[in-house]
Structures are given as structure tokens and as C-alpha cells.
Amino acid sequence: MFRTTPGRRAILGLAVAAAMTVSLSACGEESDSGSTEPATQTSADTSLADKVPADIKAKGTLVIGSDSTYAPNEFLDADGKTIIGFDVDLFNAVAAKLNLKTEWQTATFDSIIPGVTSGKYDVGVSSFTINEERMKEVNMISYFSAGTQWAAKTGATVNPDDACGKKIAVQTATVQVDDLTARSKKCTDAGKPEITIDQYQAQSDATNAVVTGKDEAMLADSPIVAYAVKQTNGQLALLGDIYDSAPYGYAVGKDKTEFANVISEAVNAVIADGSYKTALAKWGVEAGSVTTSAVNPKA
């Protein structure tokens, strides 16, 4: 997902109300899901593990920053603490290839990359869309592809290409904010009313605003919106087609290019051994699969 430091961005978890409650309790504070053992879907690759920089290998556990309001990519389980989702399963498999454990920590989306650059987090895993601005700050390792999708209350008449005068919900600091800002300018340039852009810290809050009728529509990353429609049991419906598809990337410090390259090799290894496909299929996001990973691919 893009954020206002351009990047794209979780919707409702297992049950709509439960997930919204969890995300509200998590917003603005960190929670630690604890250290996890390497994923059982794949095994360590000695040749790759040997390439892990000595300081990281000695530590043995990667501290990962993630905005856990973005189901099915990353969100809190029913215990309100454990971070789950396709991003979690997949990166756990990547870490296992490198014979490393993972410690997932909830953080607000716009604090994760600064946390990576400061050394607070070893890796940022939070559906970050790869773009030029982010690659100036961190190394980005591609692993998935997603676009933007709109949704509204079922039966609502909202046209994404003519949303002038509408109230639209969006998660703050995402590429979708930039999208709406540009659309609103087109409205005012044409003498039409601007789009009211309601920004929410958690995607689940943006979704709830549409479900409750506070806002008329929302837009977010395509797997997130599709999952929201499914989880709201017919209360929401997709609008229009997916557009602006772009790769997601793991964020690693600019001074850790060697480690970024090893992570990319590990992503390619889980693609090859099938655990990549397993992780995506579990969450129904196979449509975003990629065939290869790269470090700082052309945005």
C-alpha cells in the first residue's frame, strides 16, 4: 500500500465487530506478539543461513514492525495480541530459510520505516508498496503484487471515477490518500464539489465507517478490500476494477544491503519449495503471487 510518504496499505478479522475492537485497542500503542519458532512449512537452507550477517545471526531473532490492522495481510488474532495473516506466515517461512526466529511487534504504519532506519526494527513487514520515495530511505525486497480496489455499502451508487461530493474513507499515510487527493482536485478543477477524504489510523476503522454509513465508500489494497467484503457478510460490495498494481516489499535498513539480498534469495527459495504458494493460498490471496523477488526493483 502506498502511504503519504507514498506507499499503499486491514480490514476486519475473523468477525467484523471483534476485529474492529481489537484494532481500536491496538491503535496508537505497541503490542508484542512474542518470538516465534521458524515456520514448519519450510526448512532452513544452510547455504543461505551462512550468508546472514554475523550480527543478525548472533542475535538469532528478527524484530519485525507491522501495522496489525490490515487483514488478511497482517492483523491481530482473537487474543488481541498475536499478529497473524499471510504476511506473517510468508515472512516466517522466509526467516526459517535463514534459520532465524521472528518477533512481531504492532506499530502504526507510518512509524515502521522510521523504526527500521533507527534500528528499532530489523525488518518492516506491513504491505509496503515499493516506490522511489521509500527506496531512498530503506532497501525494499519484493514479494507480492497488489492494486487498489474500492468498496461501498451493497446497493450504493458510487462511481470511483466520479466521486465528487462524496465522503470516502481511507487509511492515513497510504497511496490511496494521494489517489483521492488527485481525484478531488479534478473535481474542483471541473467546478464540482471536492471529495471529503476521511482518514483513519486503522484500516478496520475506515471499513467500519462505510459499514455504519458514516462514509459512502472506501479504497484500499485489493486483497484487503476483497477480504473486507467477504468478512462483512454482504454489507459491502466491490466497486470497479483493480488498478495501479505494484509490488509489496519488505523494508530493511539502507546500511543492510547484504542482508536485504539474502532475504530476497530466501523469498525465491520459498517460492521454489512451494511454501510461498501455501502461505498465499491459506489466506486466498494467490492472485498477488510473483515468480521472483528482487531488491529495490524499478518502481
Secondary structure, DSSP 8 states (H G I E B T S, - for coil): --BTTB----B--SSHHHHHHHHHHHTTS--EEEEE---TTS---HHHHTTS-HHHHHH-EEEEEE-SEEBTTEEE-TTSS-EESHHHHHHHHHHHHTT-EEEEEE--HHHHHHHHHHTS-SEEEEEEE--HHHHHHEEEEEEEEEEEEEEEETT----GGG-TT-EEEEETTBHHHHHHHHHHHHHHHTT----EEEEESSHHHHHHHHHTTSSSEEEEEHHHHHHHHHHTTTSEEEEEEEEEEEEEEEEEETT-HHHHHHHHHHHHHHHHHSHHHHHHHHTT-GGG--S---BS---
